[in-house]
Amino acid sequence: MVGPFIRLKLRLVRNGMRGGPFRVVSFVCGALFGLQMALLGFLVLAVPYERADARAAIPVIGFTLLFVGWAMVPVIGFGLDETLDPGRLMLLPLSRGQLMRGLLAASAIGIAPAATLVGLSGAVLGYASFGIATLVVAGAVVIEFALCLVGARAVTTVASRALRSRRARDVWVIVSFLILLTLIVSLQLVRLLDGHGLMILGERLMGIMRWLPPGMLGRAIVDADSGRFGLAALQLLPGLAILVPLARWWVANVERLTTREEATTRPRMASQGRDVGATSALYPSMAAFLPRNRWGAVAAKDLRYLWREPAQRAQRLTTFLLALGAVVAVATVRSAHRPPTSLAPTAFLWWFSLMAMGQFGMDRASYWMNVAASGDPLDDLVGKNAAIALLNLPVFLVISLAVAALTDGWVYLPLTLSTGLGVLGVALGVGNVTSVRLPLPVPESPTNLWAQRTGAGFRTALIMLGVFLVSQLLVVPIAVLVLAGLYVWRPMLAVAAPASIVYGVTVYLVGGRIAARWLRGHEPELLAALGPGSG
């Protein structure tokens, strides 16, 4: 059964590039990036090093970090390759052994596995001489490659089982985000170290990682290169030992996934002390003031989506942490007591409001209800704009007050709030046009928080880049007025504050009118772009 799985994976890869030029370009860019990483890894292991300590440390640290990276990818971006989801194969008449062998073989097909294998093969050139050393090094490379594949598949399958409930998905998003944030902070701290500090850090990591199974595989390469063949062969055993329980763990979770009913969320009953009708009300308590009309209903629905969707919650958490980091940075920088720093929250509001570029993405195929409903589609845009404003403006206000307090810039607070409203109007105006003319449906998957269609990532990146450029160009008049008031003629600030609001409202109204005029006659086209098979 290995052959059919490999042919199926190759057919899926080939068919994935038939959806248009974006998918082809995305695949080519991914292949070029994978080639770059493969050559980098190959050279790191193949190039001879004069220092013995560096030559001994690189395989140990490299093998360990590679295994950790493969195991963490499903945590940070679970299920990036949905073709290997065992839940999709549960109805096929396959035995356990056939399924596992086929999944393992298919998981070795792709850009990332090929880049990993090429990078690891550099150890054969850099550390293996002829004879027994070559066999030991090649064995370490094969075991490391198998560990990466099986570890990633095991974690993905566990996540596939766990993320059947919304609560588990929420927890997974928070955990994965905190892990990613910890990784970013750790890398930034490493950059602050000098050469001596990096040497000490490398030695300590070497001392810890050499006793882990992947690190022992790297140590086996070093020992084989030094002629200690017996010790090198013994250090291959821990890698084989951990490979067996990893495979068994994977098999056990595949069996549970394919033989047990998915968990479902039980409805809360009135007997539990809460009114079922109240909890299912459309309008959340924070938006009870919204009118009971079409745009009010759209705003209430989007507020629930933006708050309850796991990926959107991750974005809200990102917003909060960025805001907190900005306040801490202002508090620690001595030169922060300057007018430009007091106006910095405006830039954060512009960044946060760029989520308006794809406001219909979460609706997906359910947008048919908006199409079938009577009324002006302009109300849909107004409601979505209101939801974004209700989420971002409170954060912007808190940041502005905190920065004003830390920098003693209370006199600039009215200008900050005025320019913030202008920037928000620009972002929403551009976002309205982008949302209807270049819709970006958010992929939906019950087991994949970060599902992406082939090529959609590259297309999204291009659209986002275009939105960045257009929004920045349209914000330039506001920036010119403010800078002229700060550095040329201070009375100009009295004009910049109201002018920013008027300019932002104008751009918003123009953008909304352009988007609504097109949408009135093309709602079915937008529905088709948001439905299944689009992208």
C-alpha positions in Angstrom: 0.0 0.0 0.0 3.0 2.3 0.1 3.0 2.9 -3.6 -0.6 4.1 -3.9 -0.1 6.5 -1.0 3.0 8.0 -2.7 1.3 8.3 -6.0 -1.8 9.9 -4.3 0.4 12.4 -2.6 2.3 13.3 -5.8 -1.1 13.6 -7.6 -2.4 16.0 -4.9 0.7 18.1 -5.2 0.4 18.2 -9.0 -3.3 19.0 -8.9 -2.7 21.7 -6.3 -0.8 23.7 -8.9 -3.7 23.7 -11.4 -5.7 26.3 -9.5 -4.1 29.3 -11.1 -0.8 31.2 -11.3 -0.9 32.1 -7.6 -0.6 28.4 -6.6 2.2 27.8 -9.1 4.1 30.8 -7.9 3.5 29.9 -4.3 4.8 26.3 -4.9 7.9 27.7 -6.7 8.6 30.2 -3.9 8.2 27.4 -1.3 10.5 25.1 -3.3 13.2 27.9 -3.6 13.0 28.6 0.1 13.2 24.8 0.9 16.2 24.6 -1.4 17.9 27.5 0.4 17.3 25.8 3.8 18.5 22.5 2.4 21.7 24.0 1.1 22.3 25.9 4.3 21.9 22.7 6.4 24.1 20.7 4.0 26.9 23.3 4.2 26.7 23.6 8.0 27.3 19.8 8.4 29.6 19.3 5.4 32.1 22.2 5.8 35.1 21.1 7.9 35.7 23.2 11.0 39.1 23.9 12.4 38.0 24.1 16.0 37.3 20.7 17.5 34.7 22.0 20.0 32.6 23.5 17.1 32.9 20.4 15.0 31.6 18.3 18.0 28.8 20.7 19.0 27.2 21.4 15.6 25.7 17.9 15.0 24.5 17.6 18.5 22.7 20.9 18.6 21.6 20.7 15.0 20.0 17.3 15.3 18.2 18.2 18.5 16.8 21.5 17.2 15.7 19.9 14.0 13.7 17.3 15.9 12.2 19.9 18.2 11.3 22.0 15.2 9.5 19.2 13.4 7.6 18.3 16.6 6.7 22.0 17.2 5.4 22.8 13.7 2.1 20.9 14.4 1.7 22.8 17.7 2.3 26.3 16.2 0.6 25.5 12.8 -1.2 22.3 13.3 -2.1 20.2 10.3 -0.6 22.4 7.6 -0.8 19.4 5.3 -4.4 18.1 5.6 -3.9 15.4 3.0 -2.3 13.4 5.8 -5.2 13.7 8.2 -6.1 10.1 9.3 -9.7 11.2 9.8 -10.0 11.5 6.0 -9.0 7.9 5.5 -11.2 6.2 8.2 -13.7 4.9 5.7 -11.2 3.2 3.5 -10.8 -0.6 3.9 -7.2 -0.4 5.2 -5.6 -2.4 8.0 -3.6 -0.6 10.7 -0.3 -1.6 9.3 -1.3 -0.5 5.7 -2.5 2.8 7.0 0.6 3.6 9.0 3.0 2.6 6.4 1.2 4.6 3.8 0.9 7.7 5.9 4.6 7.5 6.9 5.6 7.1 3.2 3.3 10.0 2.1 4.7 12.2 4.9 8.2 11.8 3.4 6.9 13.4 0.1 7.1 17.2 0.0 9.3 20.2 0.1 10.0 20.1 3.9 11.0 16.4 4.0 13.2 16.7 0.9 14.9 19.8 2.3 15.5 18.0 5.7 16.9 14.9 4.0 19.3 17.0 1.8 20.4 19.0 4.8 21.1 15.9 6.9 23.0 14.3 4.1 25.7 16.9 4.6 26.9 14.9 7.6 27.8 12.0 5.4 30.2 14.3 3.5 31.5 16.2 6.5 31.9 13.5 9.1 32.0 10.1 7.4 35.1 8.4 6.0 34.9 5.1 4.1 34.0 1.9 5.9 32.2 1.6 9.2 32.0 5.4 9.8 30.0 5.8 6.7 27.5 3.2 7.9 27.2 4.8 11.3 26.7 8.3 10.0 24.2 7.1 7.4 22.3 5.2 10.1 22.2 8.3 12.3 20.9 10.4 9.4 18.1 7.9 8.6 17.1 7.5 12.2 17.0 11.3 12.7 14.8 11.7 9.5 12.5 9.0 10.7 12.2 10.6 14.2 11.3 13.9 12.6 8.5 12.3 10.4 7.1 10.1 13.1 7.2 12.8 15.8 5.4 15.3 13.6 2.8 12.8 12.6 2.2 11.7 16.2 1.7 15.3 17.4 -0.6 16.1 14.4 -2.8 13.0 15.1 -3.0 13.9 18.8 -4.1 17.4 17.9 -6.6 16.0 15.3 -8.3 14.2 18.2 -8.0 17.0 20.7 -9.3 19.8 18.6 -12.8 18.5 18.0 -14.2 20.8 20.6 -14.1 24.6 20.5 -12.7 24.9 24.0 -9.8 22.7 23.1 -9.2 24.8 20.0 -9.1 28.0 22.1 -6.6 26.5 24.5 -4.5 25.2 21.6 -4.4 28.7 20.1 -3.2 30.3 23.3 -0.6 27.6 24.0 0.8 27.7 20.5 0.9 31.5 20.5 2.8 31.5 23.9 5.3 29.0 22.6 5.9 31.1 19.5 6.2 34.2 21.5 8.7 32.5 23.9 10.7 31.4 20.8 10.8 34.9 19.4 11.8 36.5 22.8 14.5 33.8 23.2 16.0 34.6 19.8 16.0 38.3 20.6 17.8 37.6 23.9 20.4 35.5 22.1 21.2 38.4 19.8 22.2 40.5 22.8 25.0 38.1 23.7 28.6 38.8 22.6 31.0 36.1 21.3 32.0 34.9 24.7 28.3 34.7 25.8 27.4 32.7 22.7 30.3 30.3 23.4 29.1 29.7 27.0 25.5 29.3 25.8 26.6 26.8 23.2 28.6 24.8 25.7 25.7 24.6 28.1 23.3 23.6 25.3 25.8 21.0 24.2 25.9 19.6 27.7 22.2 19.2 27.9 21.4 18.1 24.3 24.1 15.4 24.1 22.0 13.2 26.5 18.8 13.5 24.5 18.1 10.9 21.8 18.5 13.3 18.9 21.6 14.8 20.4 23.0 11.3 20.9 22.5 10.7 17.2 24.6 13.8 16.5 27.2 12.6 19.1 27.3 9.3 17.3 28.4 11.1 14.1 31.2 12.9 16.0 32.4 9.6 17.6 32.3 7.8 14.2 34.4 10.6 12.8 36.9 10.2 15.6 37.2 6.4 15.1 35.2 5.3 18.2 32.9 3.1 16.2 31.6 1.0 19.1 30.6 4.0 21.1 29.1 5.6 18.1 27.0 2.5 17.3 25.7 2.3 20.9 24.6 5.9 20.7 22.3 5.1 17.8 20.2 2.8 20.1 18.4 5.6 22.1 17.2 7.1 18.8 15.8 3.7 17.8 14.4 3.2 21.3 12.4 6.4 21.2 11.3 5.8 17.7 9.3 2.7 18.7 7.1 4.4 21.4 6.6 7.4 19.2 5.3 5.1 16.5 3.1 3.2 18.9 1.7 6.5 20.3 0.9 7.5 16.8 -0.8 4.2 16.0 -2.8 4.3 19.2 -4.1 7.8 18.5 -5.0 6.9 14.9 -7.0 4.0 16.2 -8.9 6.2 18.7 -9.5 8.8 16.0 -10.9 6.3 13.5 -12.9 4.2 15.9 -14.4 6.6 18.5 -17.1 9.1 18.1 -16.0 12.7 18.0 -16.6 14.8 21.1 -19.4 17.3 20.8 -20.3 20.2 22.9 -23.3 19.6 25.1 -25.9 22.4 25.2 -26.2 24.2 28.4 -29.6 23.5 30.0 -31.8 25.9 31.9 -31.6 23.6 34.9 -27.9 24.5 35.3 -29.0 28.0 36.4 -28.8 29.8 33.1 -31.4 30.6 30.5 -30.7 28.8 27.2 -32.4 31.6 25.2 -30.3 34.3 26.8 -27.0 32.5 26.1 -28.0 32.0 22.4 -29.0 35.7 21.9 -27.3 37.3 19.0 -26.3 40.6 20.6 -23.6 40.2 23.2 -23.7 42.3 26.4 -20.9 44.5 25.2 -22.9 45.5 22.2 -26.4 45.6 23.6 -26.7 49.2 22.4 -26.5 48.2 18.7 -29.7 48.8 16.8 -31.9 45.8 15.9 -31.6 46.2 12.2 -29.5 44.7 9.4 -26.2 46.5 10.1 -26.6 46.1 13.8 -27.2 42.3 13.4 -24.1 42.1 11.2 -22.0 43.9 13.7 -23.2 41.7 16.6 -22.5 38.5 14.5 -19.0 39.7 13.6 -18.3 40.6 17.2 -19.1 37.0 18.2 -17.0 35.6 15.3 -14.0 37.9 16.1 -14.2 36.9 19.8 -15.0 33.2 19.5 -13.0 32.1 16.4 -9.8 30.5 17.7 -7.5 32.1 15.0 -9.2 35.5 15.7 -8.6 35.1 19.4 -5.0 34.6 18.7 -5.0 37.9 16.8 -6.7 39.6 19.7 -4.0 38.2 22.0 -1.4 39.4 19.6 -2.9 42.9 19.7 -2.9 42.9 23.5 0.7 41.7 23.8 1.9 44.2 21.2 0.1 47.0 23.0 1.6 45.9 26.3 5.0 45.7 24.8 4.6 49.2 23.3 3.8 50.7 26.7 6.7 48.9 28.4 9.1 50.2 25.7 7.9 53.7 26.2 8.4 53.4 29.9 12.0 52.2 29.5 13.2 54.5 26.7 14.7 57.7 28.0 14.1 59.6 24.7 10.4 58.7 24.8 9.4 62.1 26.2 9.0 63.6 22.7 5.9 64.5 20.7 6.4 61.7 18.1 6.3 59.1 20.8 3.0 60.5 22.2 1.5 60.1 18.7 2.8 56.5 18.3 -0.6 54.8 19.3 -2.0 56.1 16.0 0.4 53.7 14.1 -0.8 50.8 16.3 -4.4 51.6 15.4 -3.6 51.6 11.7 -1.8 48.2 12.1 -4.7 46.7 14.1 -7.3 48.0 11.6 -5.7 46.2 8.6 -7.8 43.2 9.5 -10.5 45.1 7.6 -8.9 44.0 4.3 -10.9 40.7 4.3 -14.1 41.4 6.3 -16.2 38.7 4.5 -13.6 36.0 5.0 -15.2 34.5 8.1 -18.6 34.4 6.5 -17.5 31.9 3.9 -20.5 30.2 2.2 -22.9 31.4 4.9 -22.8 34.7 3.1 -25.8 33.3 1.1 -28.0 34.5 3.9 -26.9 38.1 3.3 -27.6 37.7 -0.4 -31.0 36.2 0.2 -32.0 38.9 2.7 -33.6 42.0 1.5 -32.0 45.4 2.1 -29.0 47.4 1.1 -25.6 45.5 1.1 -24.0 48.7 2.3 -25.4 47.8 5.7 -23.2 44.7 5.7 -20.1 46.8 5.3 -21.3 49.3 8.0 -21.9 46.5 10.4 -18.6 44.9 9.8 -16.8 48.2 10.2 -18.7 48.8 13.5 -17.5 45.4 14.8 -13.8 46.2 14.0 -14.1 49.7 15.5 -15.7 48.3 18.7 -12.8 45.9 19.1 -9.9 48.2 18.3 -10.9 51.6 19.6 -10.9 50.6 23.3 -7.4 49.2 22.9 -6.3 52.3 21.1 -7.8 54.5 23.9 -6.0 52.5 26.6 -2.7 52.7 24.8 -3.1 56.4 24.2 -3.8 57.2 27.8 -0.9 55.0 29.0 1.6 56.6 26.6 0.4 60.1 27.5 0.9 59.3 31.2 4.4 57.8 30.7 5.6 60.6 28.5 3.8 63.5 30.1 2.3 64.1 26.7 -1.3 65.0 27.8 -1.3 68.1 25.6 -0.9 65.8 22.5 -3.7 63.4 23.5 -6.5 65.2 21.6 -4.2 65.2 18.5 -3.5 61.5 19.0 -7.2 60.6 19.2 -8.1 62.8 16.2 -5.4 61.3 14.0 -6.3 57.9 15.2 -9.9 58.3 14.0 -8.6 59.6 10.7 -6.3 56.6 10.2 -9.1 54.3 11.2 -11.3 55.8 8.5 -8.6 55.3 5.9 -8.1 51.7 6.9 -11.8 50.9 6.8 -12.3 52.7 3.5 -9.5 50.8 1.8 -10.6 47.6 3.6 -14.2 47.9 2.3 -13.0 48.0 -1.3 -10.5 45.1 -0.8 -13.1 43.0 1.0 -15.5 42.9 -1.9 -13.1 43.1 -4.9 -10.4 40.8 -3.5 -12.2 38.5 -1.1 -10.0 36.3 1.1 -12.1 33.4 2.5 -10.8 32.0 5.8 -10.3 28.2 5.2 -12.4 26.1 7.5 -11.3 22.8 9.0 -12.5 21.0 12.1 -9.0 19.8 12.9 -6.8 22.5 11.5 -6.5 26.0 13.1 -4.3 27.3 10.4 -5.7 25.5 7.3 -4.5 27.1 4.0 -5.3 26.2 0.4 -2.4 25.7 -1.9 -1.4 29.1 -3.2 -3.7 31.1 -0.9 -0.8 32.2 1.3 1.1 33.8 -1.6 -2.1 35.5 -2.8 -2.9 36.8 0.6 0.7 38.1 1.0 0.3 40.0 -2.3 -3.0 41.5 -1.4 -1.8 42.5 2.1 1.3 44.1 0.5 -1.0 46.1 -1.8 -3.2 47.1 1.1 -0.1 48.2 3.0 1.0 50.4 0.2 -2.4 52.0 -0.6 -3.2 52.6 3.1 0.3 54.2 3.7 -0.2 56.5 0.6 -3.6 57.6 1.8 -2.3 58.2 5.3 0.5 60.5 4.0 -1.7 63.7 4.1 -2.4 63.2 7.8 1.3 62.6 8.5 2.3 65.7 6.5 -0.1 67.9 8.5 1.1 66.5 11.8 4.8 66.7 11.0 4.3 70.3 9.7 2.7 71.2 12.9 5.4 69.6 15.1 8.5 70.9 13.3 7.4 73.8 11.1 4.6 75.8 12.6 2.9 74.7 15.8 -0.4 76.4 15.2 -0.8 73.9 12.3 -1.6 71.3 14.9 -4.9 73.0 15.6 -5.8 72.5 12.0 -4.3 68.9 11.8 -6.7 67.5 14.4 -10.0 68.3 12.8 -8.6 67.9 9.3 -7.5 64.4 10.1 -11.0 63.5 11.2 -12.6 65.1 8.1 -10.1 63.4 5.8 -10.6 60.0 7.4 -14.4 60.3 7.2 -14.1 61.3 3.6 -11.9 58.3 2.6 -14.2 56.0 4.5 -17.3 57.3 2.8 -15.8 57.2 -0.6 -14.4 53.7 -0.1 -17.7 52.5 1.3 -19.7 54.0 -1.6 -17.3 52.4 -4.2 -17.6 49.0 -2.5 -21.3 49.2 -2.0 -22.0 50.3 -5.6 -20.1 47.2 -6.9 -21.5 44.9 -4.3 -25.2 45.7 -5.2 -24.8 44.1 -8.5 -22.3 41.4 -7.8 -23.3 39.7 -4.5 -23.5 36.3 -6.3 -19.9 36.8 -7.4 -18.8 37.5 -3.9 -20.7 34.5 -2.6 -19.0 32.3 -5.3 -15.5 33.6 -4.2 -16.3 32.8 -0.6 -17.7 29.4 -1.2 -16.1 25.9 -1.3 -13.5 25.5 -4.0 -12.5 29.1 -4.2 -9.0 30.4 -3.7 
